[in-house]
Amino acid sequence: MSAKIIPVADHRYLNAVPMIPASLEPATGLLADTLARPLRDLRISVTDRCNFRCVYCMPKETFGKDYAFLPQTSLLSFEEITRIARLFVAHGVEKIRLTGGEPLLRKHVEKLVAMLSALKTPDGRALDLTLTTNGSLLARKAQALKDAGLNRVTVSLDSLDDATFKRMNDVDFPVSEVLNGIEAAHRAGLGPVKVNMVVKGGMNDQEIVPMARHFKGSPAILRFIEYMDVGASNGWKMDEVIPSAEVVRRINAVMPLEEIEPNYTGETAARWRYRDGGGEIGLISSVTQAFCHDCTRARLSTEGKLYTCLFANSGNDLRALLRGGRSDEEISGAIAHLWRARGDRYSELRTINTNGMTAVVKRVEMSYIGG
Ligand code: SF4
């Protein structure tokens, strides 16, 4: 029987306890980082567990049956998550996205949605509260999430062909269940539902046009995501990336497209619409058209570590401050200090070496901080 890996105090990633600024300032006010990017979006991972093993995110080789996921005690409670979120909102966050792992695996996640949906921006506006899911549990939970105050969902779906989809999620999960979840979310009023397809060359790129055809004319917005070198375990290679320009070329050849303006500054997806009025698609091109210059996103791991980039290799332990009895002013001061010092722009600086890969440094896993 192979030994079970039990992490001691979660030392899997290098993390520092953030500094509390000597002079504390009010726990409110907009923040800008060293590239003048405001803090606008907070992505909160509510679990590191998932019921899928997507090859580009949580490959079975790393996240096998002996992988030791975080013990419940190390996860932030809903009260702790809400307190931290409130401090971020006071500093300008207007959009909160719940992620994972698979967030719907976190028990009673609707309660957290209700707590977060009660938060208001300093000028009294409601937050834009969204959630990214693999759709496996969505058909059952959509209405409860809506009733709790969730605004929208984004559902990951990498193929319509069952065999291809099962190769991508690596747990034999059928497409039909995810499509049922998308339908249920739409019926519950969690739209426009965004559908995210990660395109991996040689694995599901043949599905680009069938997916576009399926969602064209539907209320859902399909987005194509370039395969990324996230984390340190998906064996990423540049020659498996299908550039967004190629995705557009393939679709445009059969269903003419035109590019349109973004909805807002910092939107990750470039927008294209069908010339015949059949709706729009999105392209998220972190590899070939990096968008770090407008990146307004902070990420909170499920145990309270703050990351200022998806490709970071170290975080900052806000949980230690929370559980160390620090005041709101002190924690808010630490958040302000961290964001002001931020200079991340990994995708703009990504260097691909001679064998078409990027240096494998201990980057944080996407399943740990959410996409
Ligand atoms: S690579 Fe980092 S800085 Fe650039 S867009 Fe992604 S999360 Fe933002």
Boltz pocket constraint, residues with backbone or C-beta under 6 A from the ligand:
constraints:
  - pocket:
      binder: B
      contacts: [[A, 286], [A, 291], [A, 292], [A, 293], [A, 295], [A, 296], [A, 297], [A, 308], [A, 309], [A, 310], [A, 311], [A, 344], [A, 345], [A, 346], [A, 347], [A, 348]]
      max_distance: 6.0
